Amino acid sequence: MPELPEVETMVRGLRPHVLGRTILSVSLCPHDCKPITLQPSLARQRRQLLGKQFLEVSRLGKRVVFHVSEGSHLVIEPRMTGLMLLSDPPDLSHLRLKWEFAGESEFSSLWFWDRRGLGTVTLYAPGQLAEKYHQQSLGPDALEMTAEDWVVRCRKTEREIKVVMMDQKMVAGIGNLYASEILHQAKLNPTSPAKSLSQKSCEKLTESMRVVLLNAIECEGSTLGDGTYRNALNQNGSYQNQHRVYMKEGLICPSCHQDSILRIVQAQRSTFFCPTCQPT
């Protein structure tokens, strides 16, 4: 699933090529796959977007947000396998939506590609986006979290810290992959009750989170063995080459060189950690 580094990479890749461009058309791509979720309907989105411009592209947790010139927001949630692309999709059969721009430019279209069809495309009227995510209490962005933020949130729950990290109401942008990598960097056991974390542990967690996420953004995200994730120009990320525990079950820990990486299941997701580096 695209997490904060992958979505941030999408945003940075798209921004120079779509800002100020006038939307000429919005169309569904022909396919025989499970349809993605469109809200409102394509016809309504088309009526509201044609002739408008994208004034900014930003990230909200794991979502790409296009700021439309009349004040609305087009929000794409890639979920498991969604990609925002300017060229060369992995294949044509899973292209879902196409936004075409007026005028001469290197890229004339923006595409949403989604292999599994779990992604969503939502157009919010002016003011609706802030209202929705205020009501849902989306947590602070992972890159903006402080140690004190973690202390306050951890004191409220007995849940395991790895599970807490993936709760978007606690912190926005972290998923399964980066939670494992961050906890390893911080030398924290993923099964530790959040409430048990000390001030010092929360400081280590905050520092490790920034180090891992910023490094992953610099590397343009992680492209795993299935090859699903690509940046906006359909190029691989490279942070997978720096993974220390994720999908490394049975291999010797690259940090301590003493123990093997273990895999456990938390909240129906695989967690990877080193029992020596991350003791209970």
C-alpha positions, 0 to 999 in steps of 0.5 A: 500500500502506498504510505506517506513516502510514496504519496509524498513522492507522487505529489512532488512528481505531479506538482510541476506538471499539473499546476495552472493547467486547464482541465479539458476533459475527465473520462473513464478508461475502458477496462473490465476490472472492478470499478473504483469508487467515484464520489460524486458521479463522473458526470458531476465531477466532469461538470465541476472540473472542466475549464478549472485549474489545479492551483496546488497539489498536496498530501493529506495522510495517504491521500493526494489532494488537488486544490481546484481553482474555484475552491473545491478539492479533488482527493485521490486515495490510492489505497493498496495498488493505486498510482497517479501517473503522467506517463507509461502506466504499468499496463493499460488494462488497469487504467481507471481515470484520465484528466486531459489538460489544454495547451502544449506541455511535456505531459498532456494527461494525468492518469489514475491506475489501480490494479485491485480497484480499491482506490477512491476519487472524491471531489469535495465542494468548497469547505467540505474537505476540512469539515470531513477530516475534522469530524473524523479526527485524522491524526497529525501528519507523521512528519509533524508529530512531536515526542509530546504528541506521542506521549499524549496519545500513548497514554490513552491506549493499552494497544500495542505500539505497532497497531497504534502507529497504523491507526490514522486517527492517531497519526496520519500517513504510517502503514505496515511497512514503515511502522516496522522499519521505524520501530526497528530504527527506534529499537522498540518492540512492536508488541509493547503496550503504547501506554508503557512507552516512556518519554525517552522512548517517545523521543526515540520513536519521533526521531526514528520516524523522521529519519526513516520517512525523510530517507524514504522520500529522498529515495522516492519510496519503496517498490516491492517484489510485485512491482506495483508502486511507481512514481509519477513517471512510472519509475521505481523507488529505491528505499526497498534496498534499505529495508532492514526488517520488512519482509526479511523473516529468517534473515540475520538482522543487519543491525546486530548481526546476531539474531534472525528477523521474526514475523508476527501478526498484529491487527491481521498484518505482518510485523517484522522485528529483531528480538535482540535489537527490539527486546520486550 
